[in-house]
């Protein structure tokens, strides 16, 4: 059940200081804004999932300040414990918060105080929940390389340069797809439909559409030299009963 919390009553908020912009200063600022909340700092090397479960045990609302990895961990615990989740974007990219429409702590705290929330989908890769994507192959390496280049080259050119660089040292990954063992250059599963099509999906218009966005490039039909110009095979899997997560949003 979603509840309004003007001063943080019933809220246990984890601030992951190992994430991008999260810090002790942020934890102190949030403690001042939410005097009734329990604010817990975590750092690199700590068991984040365990700290989240401990925090959730006595809470009515679970909150987290960190990046997308931190949010995924918190989402899993929130679903397990049937608690609404407060997301304060404090990572490097904050893709989930951006698609949710939460630009910063001010947006999140305003929704908390007003008791406004939405239900969003939560993807599953095996038993591992994810809020954004689950992927392997050259996609993962390409995204990491692109992020280092795009501020200088721009996104589109950075994608091409990053992919060419990654391909020099990459090999296809072996996965079982639809019960068939195959070699893939790229496997991408998005929690809800992503835009645009192709190898560089960026955003989701809807976080509760019940779909998994599947994109693959098979090595058997595409040589390394042609991958730069490739468009992945795409498909969507609709879940009649997707797992849902309740998140504060105005």
PATI-362842 format. One record per residue: x, y negated, z negated of N, C-alpha, C, O, CB in turn. Coordinates in pm, whole numbers, plus 32768, in hexadecimal, padded with zeros to 4 digits. Atoms other than C-alpha are relative to their C-alpha. Glycine has a CB too. Layout:
BEGIN
XYZXYZXYZXYZXYZ;...
//
This chain:
BEGIN
80558077800080008000800080587F84800080B97F7B7FB57FA07FFF7F85;7FB4807C7FF880817EA7805D7FCE7FA07F937F567F8C7F827FF37FBF808D;8023805F806A808A7DAE7F3F804D7F7E801680BC7F7E804B8020803B7F74;7FBC80817FFF80DE7C3D7F2D80567FF77F838031802A7F197F9B7F8A8007;7FA4800C807182017BE77E4C80437F78800680A67F65804D806B80728000;7FD1808A7FF7823D7A767E11808D7FED7FCB80DB7FA080047FA27FA67FB4;7F7D8013803D836E7A967D3380548080800380BB80897FC17FF07FD27F70;7FB57F827FF783E07BF67D8C7FD180697FA0801980CB7F88808F7FE77FEA;80337F9C805E83077CB37C957FF5808780467FBC809180B27F777FD57FC7;80087F797FCA832C7E297CD38060801E80718060808D80A77F798019802F;7FA27FEF7F90843D7DF77DD98089802E7FCF80C37FF27F75800E7F7E804D;7F757FD7801285857EB87DD280467FE580858024802280EA800D80987FD4;7FC080307F85866C7E147ED180948024800080E17FF87FAA7FEE7F68800F;7F747FDB7FEE87B47EAE7F4580427F9D805D80127F8780CC800D80908035;7FAF80577FAA88B67DB97FCE8080804C802080D5805E7FC9801F7F757FBB;7F8C7FB17FD789B77E80809480707FA1802C80737F73809E7FDB80628074;7F9780627FE48AEB7DA3808080678035806480C07FEB808E80477FD87F80;7FAA7FCB7F978B9D7E8C81757FCB7FDC808A80117FEF80EE800D80997FF2;803C80267F808AB17E0D8287802E7F74802880677F2A7FD87F6680067FF8;7FD1807C7FC28AF27CE3836C80047F837FAC80717F5B7F827FAD7FE48070;8003808080488A817BA782B47FD0800E7F717FC67FAA7F297FA97F9D804A;80287FEC808C8A097C43816F80787FE97FA580E980097FC97FC580907FEB;7F92802280598AD77BD380457FCC7FEF7F727F537FEE7F5A80477F7E802F;8026801C808A8ADA7B997ECE7FB87F7A7FF87F5B7F6A7FA9807C80007FA5;804480837FFE8A797A307F1B7F6F8011802B7F167FD47FF180497F9F805F;808A7FE87FD489467AAC7FD77FAF80417F917F3C801C7F7A7FFF8059807D;80467FBD806E88EB7B917EB47FD77F9B7F957F697FA27F608058806E7FC2;801E8065806588FD7A697DC57F917FA2802F7F3B7F7B7FE0807E7FB07FDE;806780587FC8882A79907EAB7F7880467FFC7F1380087FD980247FD78091;807D7FB5800387227A9F7EC87FCD80117F717F54800D7F59801280898042;80287FF5808D87237ACE7D4E7FC07F7F7FCF7F647F817F7D807880257FA9;803A8081802686DC79597D287F767FED803F7F1C7FB58000805D7F8E802B;8080800D7FBC85C179687E287F9880637FCC7F1F804B7FD3801380148095;805A7F94802D85307AA97D91802580267F70805D80927F5B8009807D805F;7FD27FEA808985677A917C187FCB807E7FBE800780AF7F5F7FDB7F8A7FAD;80397F88803D84897BBC7BC8802E80818045800D80EF80187F687FF88004;7FD37F8A7FB685307CA67CC3807C803E7FC080C57FFC7F77801E7FDC8091;7F847FBC8026863C7DA97C7A805C7FFC807A8040803B80E07FE680947FD0;7FA1800F7F9287647D4C7D57807980597FE680B780517F7C802D7F6A8011;7F947F9F801188697E5B7D8C80647FF08072803E7FF980E77FC880927FFD;7F98800A7F9A89B37E287E44804080888017805B80D27FB8806A7F977FD7;7FB27F897FDF8A597F487EFB80747FD5805980707F6B80987FA7806B8047;7F8980227FB08BAA7F4D7FA9802F807B804C7FF880E7803E80717FCA7FA6;7FCA7F937FAF8C7680238097802D80737FA68069805C7F3D80757FCE8057;7FD77F8A804B8CAF8186801B7F9680357FA37FA180A67F7380797FE17FB2;806C7FD080568B71819C7F4D7F9C805380507F90804480CA7FB97F897FBC;80687FAF7FC28A5D82977F957F827FAA80097F367FA07FAA7FE680847FAE;806E805E7FEF895D81A580247F7980457FEE7F20800E7FAD80077FBE808A;80807FB8800B884782A980417FDD801C7F6F7F69800E7F47800480838050;80187FE3808E8870830A7ED37FD77F817FB57F7D7F847F62807D803E7FBF;8022807E80428867819F7E637F737FD480257F297F9F7FD180657F938025;808780247FD4872D81647F327F9780557FB97F3080227F8E7FF480118097;80607FA88044867F82947E9B7FF27FDB7F6D7F837FDB7F37802A8093800D;80058029808C86DB82267D3C7FAE7F7F7FF17F5D7F717F95808E7FEB7FC9;8048807F8006865880C97D837F6B801380177F197FD27FD780387F9E8067;808D7FEA7FDE8513814D7E187FB380437F917F3880377F8A7FF78053807E;80447FAF806684C882297CEB7FA57FAD7FA67F3B7FDC7F7C806680497FAB;804E8053805C844781087C167FC77F8480437FA57F237FFF80557FD77F8B;802A80777FB783DB80177D277F768010803F7F478080805580657FDE806B;807A80027FAF82987FB77DD3801F7FD3808E7FD17FEB80EA7F957FA57FC1;7FD380307F7E83587F177EF48096801B800980E07FFF7FAB7FE17F668013;7F727FEA7FE984A87F7E7F8580307F9580617FF37F7F80CA801D80908037;7FC880677FA9857E7E6B801A8090801D802080D680617FD47FF47F777FC0;7F767FE97FD886C67E6A80D480327F87804E7FEA7F4F80A1800D80818055;7FBC80687FB487B87D618151807C803F803E80D7806A7FF780267F847FA4;7F907FC17FBB88A77DE482577FE2800980947F877FC880C6801D808C7FC6;80117FF07F7188C67E5083C17FA6807580237F6280AC7FCD808580118042;805B7F987FD088137F528494801980887FBF7FBA80D27FA5800D800D8096;7FE37F81804388C6807B83F57FC880027F727F9080667F46809680197FFC;8036800D808788668002829B7F67800980027F2B80497FAD802C7F7C7FBF;80917FFE7FF486FF7FCC830C7FCD808E801C7F6780B77FE57FD17FA0806E;80287F757FE486EB8130839B800280547F817FA680A27F68805C803E8069;7FF77FB5807E876081BF824F7F8E7FDA7FA27F5380317F6280887FE67FBC;806C802E8057866380EC81927F78802D80337F20804F7FE580037F687FF3;807F7FD47FC5854C814682857FE280907FDB7F7080B37FBD80037FEF8098;80137F738022858382B882427FCF800F7F717F75805F7F568083804E8013;80287FF8808D8564828380CA7F747FC57FEC7F247FFA7F9F80677FB67FA7;8084803E800D8437819C80EE7F91805F802D7F2880667FED7FF97F7E8052;80647FA07FD1837D82A581B77FF280747F9D7F8380A17F8080268036808C;80017F92806183DF83B880BF7FAE7FDC7F847F64802E7F4F808E80247FD6;803C802B807E835F82EC7F997F7D7FB380127F3F7F877FB180627FAB7FB3;807C80457FDF82358249804A80007F717FCA7F9D7F437F917F89804C7FC8;7FF4808B802B82B180E97FFE80097FA5807A80427FCC80DF807B7FED7FA5;7FE980627F9582997FB480DA80927FD17FFB80D17FD07F917F9E7F877FF2;7F7380267FF583EB7F378155800D7F6C80217FCC7F39807C80488054806B;7FDC808B7FE584717DD4814680898000804480EA8031800B80007FA97F7C;7F8280027FB4857F7D9B824F80357F7280097FF37F19803E7FEC8039808E;7FBD80817FF486707C77822E80798014805B80D980568033802B7FC87F72;7F947FE87FA187517C6D836280847FC27FD1808D7F4A7FBA7FDB7FCA8089;7F7E8030802F88BC7C5482F780718053803C80DB80628000800880047F66;7F9A7FB37FBA897B7D2A83F1803E7FAD806E80347F3380707FC580818038;7FC080457F918A3A7CD7852B7F9C7FE1806F7FA07F7480A9807480548037;805C80137F9189207D0386287F6D7FFE7FD67F1E7FB380108015806D8065;80898003803687DD7D4C85657F948014806B7F357FC780737FE97F7C7FB9;805D7FE87F9287257DE1868E7F72801D7FCE7F117FEA8006803180748056;80857FDE803386077E7085C17FB87F847FCD7F447F6E7FEF800A80697F90;803E8079803785C57D2B85077FD97FA080707F717F5F8069805F7FBA7F9E;801E80597F9085D47C68864F7F81802C80487F2B7FDA806780767FFA8062;80797FCD7FBE84D07D4A86F47F867FF37FA57F167FE57FD580148092802A;806D800F806084007D3485B67FD17F6F7FF87F5F7F557FD1802D80317F76;8021808D800984087BB885CA802B7FC07F7E7FFE7F537F5C7F6F7FEE8012;7FCA8036807E84C17B878480808C7FCA801D80EB8016802D8004806F7F8E;7F82803E7FD785D77A9084CB80617FEC7F8C80D97FDC7FA37FE47F7D8041;7FA980178072865D7A65836C7FB880167F7D7F43803E7F7B80397F758005;80397FEA808586227A7481F67F817FAD7FEB7F257FDA7FA780667FDE7F95;8076805680138529795382077F82804380367F1A80417FF480157F798046;80747FBB7FC684417A1782EF7FD680777FA97F5F808B7F8F801F8030808E;801E7F87804F845B7B54821D7FBF7FDB7F7C7F5D801A7F54808080517FE7;80368024808384197AA680D17F777FBF800B7F237FCF7FB280607FA17FB8;8085803A7FEC82F279E3815D7F98806F80117F2A80667FDA7FFF7FA3807C;805C7F8F7FEF82517B2C81CC7FEA80497F7D7F7A80727F5F80358061806A;800B7FBE8082829A7BC680787FA17FB47FA57F4C7FF07F63808A800D7FBF;80528051805981F87AA67FBE7F6D8000802B7F147FF67FD780347F727FFA;808980007FCD80C47AB0809F7FC4808C80097F4D809B80217FFC7FBF8088;80307F777FF580AC7C2C809F7FDB8028808D7F7E807680A17F8980127FA8;801B7FE37F7380B47C3D821C80628069803480DB805B802280087F808055;7FAC7F937FD181367D7C82BE7FC2804380797F4C80308096801780677F8F;80307FB37F8D81197E5B83F18035808F7FF3809880A77FAE802E7FBF8087;7FD17F767FF8813A7FD1842F804C80128082801A7FEF80EC7F8880657FF6;7FAD7FEA7F8A8253802E8520802780928008802080DB7FA5807E7FA57FFD;7FD67F767FEB82CD817685B4808C80177FC880DD7FBA7FBE7FFB80248094;7F7C7FD6802E83F78234852B8027807B80507FE380E1804B8002801C7F66;7FD37F8F7FB184BB83178615804580697FAB8073804C7F3C805D7FD2806C;7FBB7F938044854B846885AF805D804780628031806E80CF7F9B80637FC2;7FA17FAF7FB5868485108638802480757FA6807880687F4D80807FAC802B;7FF57F93805F8672866685957FB97FD67F817F407FBE7F82809580257FE3;80398031807E863B8602842A802D7F737FE0800E7F3E7F758025805E7F8E;7FC98086801B86E984B0844C7FA57F9580397F937F9080B3808E7FF2803C;8054806C7FCE85FF8384846380557F92804180C87F7D801B7FAA7FC57F8F;7FBC80757FC7865E825C853E7F977F9880277F297FB8805380568028807C;805D806D7FE385BE8108857180167FC6808B7FBB7F8980C3800E7F927F98;7FE280377F7C866980AA86B98014806E80677FB9808E80B3807B7FA87FF9;7FE07F9D7F9A871581B5878A805180737FC7809180677F5F804C7FC08072;7FA77F90801987B9830987808040802080867FFA803880E87FB3807E7FC3;7FC07FF27F7E88BD8337888F808980417FF380C380477F86800D7F788045;7F7B7FC57FFC89FC83E388F880367FF2808E7FF37FBB80E57FFE80957FD2;7FC3800E7F7D8AE783FA8A20803D7F768010805D7F347FAD7F998019806E;7FBA807E7FE78B7A82C68AC77FAF7F887FD17FE77F1B7FC1801F7FF28094;80508072802B8A5681EC8A5680367FC37F7F80427F497F737F6E802A7FEE;7FD1803180828ADB81D388F380827FB2801080907F437FDD801480757F9D;7F7F80427FED8C3E817F895F7FF17F81805480357F1D803A8063805F8043;801580747FAB8BC280908A6C7FC97F8A7FB17FF67F197FC27FA380228073;803B806C80508AEE7FC98976806A7FC17FA680717F477F9A7F8A80357FAC;7F98803680578C127FA7888480647FAC804C808D7F41801E804980727FB8;7FA1804B7FAE8CFD7F37899A7FC17F80803780017F17803C803480578073;804580767FC98BFA7E4B8A307FF67F907F9A80067F1B7FBC7F7580268030;8010806580688BC57D9988E5807F7FAD7FEE80797F387FC87FDA80417F7C;7F828048800E8D357D3B88DF801A7FA38075806D7F48806B807280627FF3;7FE5804C7F858D247CA88A3F7F967F9980237FB37F388069800F805D8071;806E804E7FC88BCF7C088A6C80057F6C7FDD7FCE7F1B80297F8080387FD2;7FF9808F801F8C197ABF89BD805A7FB6806280497F3E807A80327FEB7F71;7FA3803D7FA08D317A818AB87FCD800F808F7FD47FB180DD808A80407FF2;80247FE27F778CA87B258BF37F6B7FF1801E7F447FEC8093802B808B8021;80907FFA7FEA8B307B148BC17FD380918000802380EB801A7FD97FBC8085;80307F7880178A537C448B8B800F805A807A804480C9806E7F707FFD7FD6;80027FA97F8B8A327CCA8CF1808B802A802B80A480A080427FB97FBC8072;7F787FDF7FD78BA17CB68D50804580547F95809280AF7FB480517F81801D;7FC47FB4806D8C077D378BF97FD580928005802380EB7FE57FDB7FC37F78;80307F757FF58B2F7E6E8C318051804E8066807980C0804D7F6B80028028;7FB67FBC7F958BE37EC38D76809180177FD680C580867FE57FFB7FAE8082;7F747FF480298D417E7E8CEF800F80677F8F806D80B77F9080387F777FD4;7FFA7FA280708CFA7F408BAE7FEE808F8031803580E980057F967FDF7F97;801A7F797FCE8C6E806C8C6D80798036804C809E80AA803A7F858000805A;7F8A7FD47FB58D99807C8D58807080287FA080B1808E7FB380317F918060;7F977FE180618E8780728C307FE5807F7FB3803F80D07F9D80107F8E7F9F;80257F89804D8DC9817B8B6D800F807F8053803A80E780207F717FF37FCB;7FFE7F8A7FAA8DB682698C96808D80398014809C80AF80327FC47FDF8086;7F767FD07FED8F3182808CAE8023806F7F9E807480C67FBC80627F8C7FF0;7FDA7FA1806A8F3D83498B6C7F8B805A7FD57F9980A87F7780347FB37F87;80777FB7802E8DDF83E38B577FEC8083804A8017809480BC7F867FA98010;802B7F827FC48D5C853E8B997F6C80127FE17F3B7FDF7F7C805480797FCA;808F7FE8801C8BF185B08BB47FED804C7F7E804480997F547FBF804D8074;80247FB9807A8B48862E8A797FA1807280227F4F8066807C7FC07FA17F99;805C7F917FED8A9A877E8A667F8F7FF97F9B7FA67FF07F22804B80877FF4;8076800480558937877589DF7F98806280347F9D808C80A87FC67F707FF9;80737FB07FD687FF884A89E77F8C7FA180177F5E7F5F7FB97FDC80707F97;806B805C7FDA86F187878A9F7F8B805180387F9A8096809D80327F988069;80767FAF7FD9859388208ABD8021809480077FF380DB80607FCB7FD28088;7FDD7F738006862889718A5E806B802A8062808B80A1806B7F8880528017;7F9A7FE17F9B8730895C8B7080837FBE7FDA80887F457FC37FD27FD2808D;7F7D8038801E88A289318B2780347FB4807980377FE980E88064806F7FD6;7FD180507F90892C88198BFB806F7FA17FD380817F887F5C7F8C7FB08040;7F92805F80198A5187278C177FCE7F7580267FA37F5E8097808280268051;803780857FEC89EF85BB8BF2806B7F957FF080BD7F9B7F947F8D7FE77F9F;7FAE807780158AAA84798C277FC07FA87F9580047F687F4580117FB18084;8046805D805989A183C38B647F7E803E7FCF7F34807B801C7FE47F7B8049;80827FDC803A888284148A787FD67F8F7FA480227F667F4B800880897FB1;80338071804E87AD82FF89E47F70801F7FD97F1E8040802F80097F798050;80897FF3802F86748321890E7FDE7F837FB1801E7F657F4B7FEC80817FA8;8027807B804385C881DF88AA7F8080127FB07F2280547FDE7FEE7F918065;80798000805284CB81B887937FA27F9780387FB07F20801B80217FE57F68;805C80537FB283AF8127886A80417FDA808780B97FEC809A7FDA7F807FAF;7FD180217F7983CD80AC89D2805C7F867FFD803D7F1F7FC17F897FE6805D;7F9F806D7FF584FB7FD48A1E7FF77FBD80897FCE7FFA80EB808E80347FE7;7FF1804B7F8585287EC78B25808D7FC6800480C67FAB7F9A7F947F8F800B;80307FD87F7B85C17EA18C2480248091801D806580D17FCB80397FA4806D;7FD57F7A7FD885E87FEE8CDE80968001801A80D57F9880227FB38030807D;7F737FF57FDF874480738D27805680267F898025805E7F2780327F7F803A;7FA07FD38063887B80A68C5580147F9D7F8D80627FB97F328083801A8042;7FE98064806888627F6E8B7D7F7D7FCE7FC57F5F7F577FCF80507F8B8038;807D802D804087127F678AC5801D7F9E7F8F80807FAD7F477FB180787FCB;7FE1806E805B86F87E3389EB7F9A7FEE7F917FC07FDE7F1D800B7F80804D;80648022806685AC7E0389367F83805380147F718092807D7FDE7F698005;80807FB97FFB84577E9C88E97F8D7F9E7FF17F897F527F907FF9806C7F93;80748058800E83137DE2892A7FA3802B7F8F7F597FD97F587FB37FFC8081;805E7FCA8062825B7EC58834804880687FAA808480C57FE07F82803F8046;7FBD7FA3805B82E17F7A87007FA3806D7FCB7FC780B77F70803C7FB47F8B;80607F9C803081AC805386D47FB3803C80757F39804D806C7F9F7FC27F9A;80467FCC7F8B815F80E2882E7FFC809980047FBD80D2805C80417FCC807D;80067F6F80088198824F87CA8056804A8064804580C380757F76802B8010;7FAF7FC07F98829B829488DC8092800B7FD880C57FB97F8B7FF47FB38082;7F6E7FF87FFF8402830D88E9802D7FE3808F7FFB802080ED8034808D7FCE;7FCB80277F7D84C1826E8A0C807E8052801A80E5803B7FDB801F7F648005;7F937FA37FE585A3837E8A9D80447FDC808480017FD180EA7FCD80918002;7FB4801D7F8686B8832B8B9A807C8058800280C6805F7FA080277F688007;7F8D7FA67FF487BD84208C1880417FF180897FFF7FD080EB7FD680937FE9;7FB77FF37F8188CB84378D23804D80837FF980A580937FA480617F858019;7FC07F7C80008937859C8D7480837FFE804E808B7FC580BB7FA18069803C;7F7D7FF97FBF8AA385E08DCA7FFC805C807A804B804B80D7806B80317F9E;80067F9F7F928A3E86FE8EB17FDA7FBE80847FFF7FF080EF7F9C806D7FE0;802D803F7F8589A3860F8FAB80407F77801880227F36807C7F6B7FF27FFE;7FC680857FF18A7484D68F78809280027FD880B2801C7F647FB27F9A7FAD;7F718004801C8BEC84B78F9280247F837FB17FD97F217FAE805080078082;7FD18072804F8CB283CE8EB480067F8080537FE47F158022808B801F7FC5;7FEE80757FAB8CF582E48FD97F7D7FBB80227F7D7F44804480478027807E;8082803A7FDD8B7F82AD90167FB17FD27F867F467F987F957FAF8065804D;804E801F80788B1582798EAD7FED7F6B7FEC7F887F417FB38043803B7F85;800A809180138B5781028EB57F817FCA803F7F467F6B800B807B7FBB803C;807780307FBA8A3680D78FAA7F8480537FE17F1C80428021801880008095;806D7FA28019895681E08F117F8C7FBE7FB77F9C7F5D7F6D803280767FB0;80778020804F87F581B68E917FD580817FBC7FBB80E380017F8C7FC38059;80237F838045879C82B78D837F76803180287F1C7FE3804980067FEC7F6A;80867FC77FF8867C83A58DAE7FB87FDA7F7F7FEF7FE87F128004809C8014;8049803180758571831F8CC67F7F804E7FEC7F42807F804B7FE17F6B800E;807E7FC18021844A83B58C157FD37FD37F7780227F9B7F2A800C80998005;803680298081836A83768AEE7FB780767FC17F6C80BD80047FA27F878010;80437F98804C82F6846889E37FA47FBD7F9C7FD07F6C7F4A8067805F7FB8;80618040805981BA8405892F7FE1805B7F8B7FBF80D07F9C7F7F7FDD804C;80237FB580788184847387CA7F737FDD7FD27F557F697FB780657FE47F90;808A801B802B8018849987697FFB7FD27F6F7FA47F857F487FAA807D8012;7FFD8025808E8076847785FB808D7FD37FDB80D180177F8E7FD280777FA6;7F79802E801F81B883AA85ED800D7FDD7F6C7FAC7FB67F2B80257F878056;7FE8802C808982578369849E7FF97F697FFC802E7F258054808980347FCA;80148090800A81FC820D842B80427FC87F84804580077F1A7F6D7FDF8000;7FBD8049806B82B6811483547FBA7F7A7FF27FA17F378057809A7FEF801D;80408081801882107FE482B4806C7F997FDC80B87FAC7F7D7F94800B7F8E;7F978065800F82EB7EAD82CF7FC27F777FF27F627F568037806280038076;80328088801382B37D4B825580247FAA807B80967FA680A7803B7FC27F7F;7FEE805B7F8F82837C5583747F8A7FA180047F197FC97FEA800E804D8085;806E80637FF581BB7B1783A67FC0800C80887F627FC280A780347F6F7FEA;
//
